[in-house]
Amino acid sequence: MADKSQVYLAVDLGASGGRVVAGVYDGQKFTLEDGYRFDNGGVFAADRMYWDVLNQWNHITRGLRQASQQYGQRVKSIGVDTWGVDFALLGRGDELLGNPYHYRDQRTTGMFEKTFALVPREEIFAETGLQFMEINTLYQIVSMVLSKSPLLDMAEHFLMMPDVFNWLLTGVKANEFTDASTTQFCNPHTRDWSRSLLERCGVPTNILGTIMHPGAKLGPLRPQVAEETGLANVDVVLPGSHDTASAVMAVPAEGEVQAQPAWCYISSGTWSLMGVEIPKPIVTEQCRAFNFTNEGGIGSTTRLLKNIAGLWLVQECRRVWRNAGHDYGWEELVRRAEAEPPLVSLIHPDDPRFAAPREMPTAIRDYCLESSQPIPQSEGAVIRCALESLALRYRMVLGMLEQLTGGRIDTIHIVGGGTRNRLLCQMAANACNRRVIAGPVEATAIGNVMMQAVAAGEVPSVSAARQIIKNSFEVHEYTPRRPEIWDYAYERFQRLVG
């Protein structure tokens, strides 16, 4: 008997890696079948940091060709998601104007003050509801204005990173909403560009395209791409193109979206994105003071969240040690951390010094020295310090979320690759004194393919999709252990953070 299951392909690009994976739906359950994976990351050249977009595109087409060979005509659609804030510009004749800049490039350093001289901070938040981070698209593009970048003069189209790959796939130039909402020049109430804000910053607004929403069908593949990949009669469909939007889609929670939600999420990877899903944005003075963000979600929802440094701290330590000849695996680092005494030294994970240090272990040790704490000597002690500090940062952000929404949050859902770090998941339960449900691991890709299935009518709604996810993928529950010792540690952490 022929296999009648439907296959949806997710092109899922993160800051450190990318993949093309298949979501296979038999009408009852989804399975995610691993496909083509590749390394991703910034490229330093002439003191600048870029994304190698053509290399990324080459990997994407290889992955799609591999999927075509495996699944054939069962492939129904393709969806693309990436990280937020970064973009590319197209000039006359759809010419790609240079390599897109990486969000960790130094061109935005000091750009807050220069932008606020054009439009006051309070007015920017009132217009966008977005948290203030120098990596935001607004500060990237203002830096181009102030440096009189010739690229901006030549630009005719502005495309966020997932929009770039959708254009390469289909020829359609459009801006997907969830990713557009990370720019800090998209209004969360109108769900459209804040052209007046950009005009006051000297940014040409004619380059902005039509905003489209998750579930929209962009169209078929370009003929050349269809021929190269072997994927005939396959449409490109918009998921939540911002990877966090797709990850939140995959949270196996029940019930409708509430103004006072009983659960929050942590999308755990290079970054930890911690927040709630609510019906409408919260654009208040308290929200601005907490530096929270209102980003677009699936189904016209709002993701009220805060960016936290995440496993970047551990990834960078591992990279430094690997370069020094010690290639520790992730599980080995967790074992070493578990062997160290608890709650000895703490850091503020979101201190600017940890954003892009030359050597992360040295930066962590220096922080401890400067704050008169014991200096973590071993690799395990450094990792334990980083993970415990992340867990305490989660507790701090949880308290802010409860103040903003006006109700107690009982459950923390952790999704994404960080769920493999069982030590961090248990620490989160301990520090927050809340139940933690960890999984699914591949949340971003799952949310991507699930949105495609909803768009195809195979799954009736987002809530139905979440029930299918709950029945299809493994999750683990963590309950708090000795939360009282974390209370004292939290007092120390609060003094460090100020």
N, C-alpha and C positions, 0 to 999 in steps of 0.2 A: 504494500500500500504506500502511495506517495506521501511524503511528509508535507502536511498542510499548514505547519506552523509559519507565523509571520516573522520576518527578520527586519529589525531596525538598527541602523548603524550610527554609533556615536563617535564623532571626531572630538576627542576630549583633550584639550591642551592645557597643561598647568605650567607654572613657572619653572619647574625642574624636569618635567617629562611630558610626553604626549603619547596618545594611543588611538587606535581605531578598534573599537570593540563592538560586538554584536549582541543586541537584546533579542532573544528568541521567545516568542509568546505562543503558547499552545491553546489559548482560550481560557486557561485556568491559572497558570503560573508563568512567571518570567524566569528565564535563566540568562545569565550574562556570560558570554563565551569570549575568553581572552583572545585577542587578535594581535595586531602589529603594534609594537611599542618602540619608542625612541627617546633618547635623551634630549632635553631642551634646556635653554639657559641663555643668559646674556653673552654678548661678544664684545670685548674691549677692543677698540681701534682708535688710535689718535686721541687718547684721553677721553673718549666718549664710550657710552655703553648702548648697544643696539640689540635688536632681535634680528636673527637671520631668517627673514620671512620666506625667502625662496627655498632655503634648505627645509624649513618647516613644511612648505607646500610639497616639496619633493617627497618627504616622508608620508604626508597625507595621501598622495596619489598612490604610493606603494601600498599603503595599508588598505585603501579602497580596492585596488586590484587584487590583493590577497583575499579580501572578503568576497569579491565577485567570484573568484575561483572556487571558494568554499561553499557559498550559499546560492549562487546563480540567481534565478528568477524569483527566489523567495524574498530577496531584498526589496522592501517597499519604499524606504525613504532614508535620508541622511540628515543628521542634525549636528551642528557645530557649537561647542562652547569653549571659552577660554577664560583667562584671568581678565580683570577689569582695567580701567583707566588708560591703557595704552591705545595708540591709534596710528593710522597711516593716512597720507594725503595722496589724492590722484590729481594730476594736471590735465591739460588739454589732451584729448585723444585717449583718456584713461591711462595716462602714463603714471606709473608708480614713482612717486617722488622720494627716492632715497629709502634707506632702511628705517623702519620704525624705531624710535628710541625706547629703551628699557626704562621702566619706572624708577629704577635705582640709579639712573644717570644723574649726575650732579647739577644739571642745568636748572633744577627747581630749588636748589639751596638758596635761602634768603628771599624766595619769591612771595612768601606770605606778606611781608611788609610792603613790597612794591605793588602787589595786587590790592591790598587794603587801602593804599593811597588812591587807588582808582575807584574802588567801591568798598565801603566800610564792611568789616567782618559781619556785623549784625545783619546788614542788608543782604549779604550773600547767603547767610543761613536762612533768613526769612524767605528768600526766593527759591532755595534749593533743598533745604532740610538735610543737607549732607554734612558729615563730619569733616573737620579740617585736617587734611594730611597733605604734605607738600608734594606727594606723588600724584595727587589728583590731576585729572586732565586739564582742569582750569588753569592750574599753575604751570603745567607743561606748555600750554598754548600761549599763555601770557608771556612766558619766557621767550617764545618765538617772536611775539609782537615787539617786545622791548629790545631784542637783539637784532630787529629788522631782518628776520630770516627770509631769504629769497624763496624758500619753499612755500611759505605762507602766501607770498605774492603770486606764485604760480598755481596755487591750489584751486581746484574747482569742486572737489568732493572730499568730505571728511568721513572716514570709515574707522570704527573701532575694530579691534583685532578680529573678533568673530565675523564682523561684516566684511573684512578683507577676504577671508577664506570663502565666505558665501558668494562674494563677487567673483572670485577665481573659479568657483564651482559652477555658477549659473550665469554670470554676466549681469546679475541684478545688483544695483547699488541701493542699499537700504540700511537703516539704523535700527537694530533690535532694542526694545524698550529696557529690559533688565540691565543690559550692559550700558546703554545710554545713561541710565540713572546713576552710574558710578562717576560721571564726568564732573559733577558739581556745576553744571549749567543746564540741568533738566529740572523742570518744576514738578514736584511730586503730586500736586493737586491737579494740574492740567494735563500731566503726563506728556508734556511737549517741551521743546527747547525753550530756554529762557533767553530769547534773542536780545532783549533789552539789556540784560546783564552783560552779555558778550559785547554788545555794541559799546557799552560804557568802558569796557576793557580794550577796545580797539580791535576786536577780533571780527573778521568778515563773516557775516552769518549766511551769506549765499552758499557757503560750502556745506551747510547742514542739509541732510536728507530727510526723507519721510520716515517717521518712527513707526515701526511695525511691532506687533505683540506676539508672544509665544503662542504657537499653534498655527500661525500663518504659513501658507505654502508659498515659497519663493518661486518655484518652478522647476523644470527639468534641468539636468546637467547640460553644460555646453557640449555641443557635438564632439569636439576634440577630447574633452574630459571623458565623456561616455565611451568613446572609442578606446582611449588609453586605459581606462579602468575596466572596461567590459560591463559596465553597469548601464544597461539600457532600460528606458521607461522607469527611471528612479527619480523621485522628486527630492528637493531639499526643503526641509520643514524647519521652522524656527522653534527650538526648545527655549528654555531660559538660557540665553546665550552667555550670560555671566555665570561662571561655573558655580558660584555660591547659590544662585537662584535654582539651578538644576539640582544641587545637593540638597537644598531645603525641600524641593519637590519630593525627594526620596525619603524624607523623615517618616518612619512608620507610625505616625500618630493617628488618633481617631478623633472624630468630631469636626464640627464646622469651625471656621476661623472666628475667634472671639476678640473683643476689645480688651478683655482681661484674660489672657491665655493662661492655662494651667501648666504649659510646658514651654521650654525654650530649646534652642538648638545650639550646638557648636559644630561648625563645619571645620574639621581639624585636619590641617595639612601644613604646608609652609607657613600659612597664616592660620590663626584661629579666628573664625568669624562667629561671634556669639550674639544671639538675638532672639526675637520673637516674630511670629507672623501675625499681623493684625490687619483689620479691614481698611484703615485709613492712616495716613501719616500723622506723626506727632511732631509738630513744629512749634516747640515752646522754648521759653528761656531756659527752663531746666534741662531740656534735651540738648540745647546748645552748650550749656555749661558742662554737661557730662560728655560732650563731644561725641554724641551718637549720630547715626546716619539713618536716613529713610530711603531705602533703595527699593526698586521695583521688584515685585514677586510674581509668581505664576498666578493666573486667575485674577488679575487686577488687585492683588493684595500688596501690602507693604511689608518689607523686611526691615524692622527696626533693629539695628545691630551696631556692634562696635568691633573694629579691627583690633586684634591682639597679635603680638609678634608670632606666636605659634612655634611649630617645630623647626622653623628657620634657625633657632638658637642651637638645636641639636645637629641639624644638617651641616651648619657651618663648622661646628666643633669637629664633626666627623671628617669633613673635607680637609681641615687643617691637619688632623692627625694622619689621615691617609697620605697627604703630601709629605709628611715626615716619615713615612714608611710603616705606619701602624693602621692597617685597613680593618678597623673594627666593624663587624656587622651590627645591624640594629639590635638584634637580640642580645648580643654580647654586651653592648653598651647598657641595655636595660639591666642585665644581670649584675654588671659592675655597679650600677647605681643602687640596686636593691641591697647590695652588700654594705653600703655606706650608712652611717647613723643618720636618722631623720632630722630635718628642720634645723640644720646647723647654720647655714648661710643662705641668704635670700637676695634676689636682685629684682629690680623693676623691669619686667620684660620689654616694656615699651619705651624705656629710656632711649633717646636718640643715638646714644653711643653703640647700641646693638643693631642699628638699622643696616649698616654696611661696614663693619670693622675689618681691619686687615687680618686679625686673628681673633676669632670669637672666644676661645678659652682664655686668652690674655685679657680681653675686655671684661669678661666675667670676674676674673681674679682681681683685676684693678678696681672694679666696682666694689667688691667685698673689702679690699684694703682701704679704699677711701671712705667707706661707711663703717669702719672699725669693726668688721666682722671677721671671723676666722676665714683664712684664704683656702678655698678648696684646692688641694694639691693633686689628687689622683684624677684620672679621667672619669671614674665613677662618681666622685664627689662633685665634679663640675656638672655632669649630666643631672645628678640628683638635685643640685641647686637650681638648675634651669627648669626642671619639670615641676618641682614643688612651687617655684615662683609662678609658673604658669597656672597651676591649680589655684593658688591664692588670688591671682588676677581674675580667674573665672569667678571666684566668690565675690570679689569687689564688683564686677560687672553684673552679676546676678542681682545684687542689691540695688544697683542703679535701674535695672530692668523692672524690678518690682515697684520701685518708686514711680517710674514713668507710666506703668500700666495700671498701678493702683491695686494690685492683687498679688497673692502668694503664688509662686511658681513651684510646683511639686516635683516635676520631673525634668531632667536634663537629657536630651537626646544628643549623643555625639555621633556624627557620621563622617565618613571619609577615611583616608589612609591613616590618620592618627588613631583610629580605633584599634589598630594592631598593637599600639603601645598600651598594653594592659596596665602597666604601672601608672601611667598618666591618667587613665580612666578611673582607676581606683583612688588615686590622689584627688581627682575632681570630686568624686563622691564624698571622700573624707573632708576635704576643705569646705565644700559647699553644704555638707550635711543634707544631701538630697539623693534620691534615687537617680542613678545614671543608667540609661539604656544605650549601649554602644552598637552601632551598625545601622545600615549596611556599610561595608568597607568601601565599595565602589559607588558611593552615593551619587557623585556627579554624573557618571555615565548612566546609571540607572534612571536618574531623573530626566536625563536627556532622552533616552529611548522611550520612557514612559510618556513624556509629553508628545512624542511623535505618535504613539499608540492612541492617545486621547484625540489628537488632531485627525487621525485616520478613522475615528469612530469605533475602534476595536475595544477601547475602554471608555465608559460613559462619562467619567468625571475625575477630577483630581482626588477627591475623597475615595472613590473606588480604586484609583491607582494606588493610593497609599495602603489600602487593605490588601491588594494583590502583592505589594512589596512586603508587607508584614508576613504574608503567607509564603513568600518565595525565597526570602533571604535570611541568613542567620544573624541573630542579634544576641548580645550578652548583657546581663543585668549586674550592676554593682551597687551594693548597699554600703552606707557609711560605716567606717571602722574608726573607733577612738576619735570622734570629732572634737572632743574637748582639748586634745593637745594641739589641734589646728586652730582653736580659738585664740590661744596665746600667740601662736605664730602669726595669726592674722593681725593682731595688734602691732606686732613688730613690722609686718609688711605695710600696714597703713602709715606708720611713721616714716618708712623708707619712701613711699610714694608721695606722701605729703598731701 
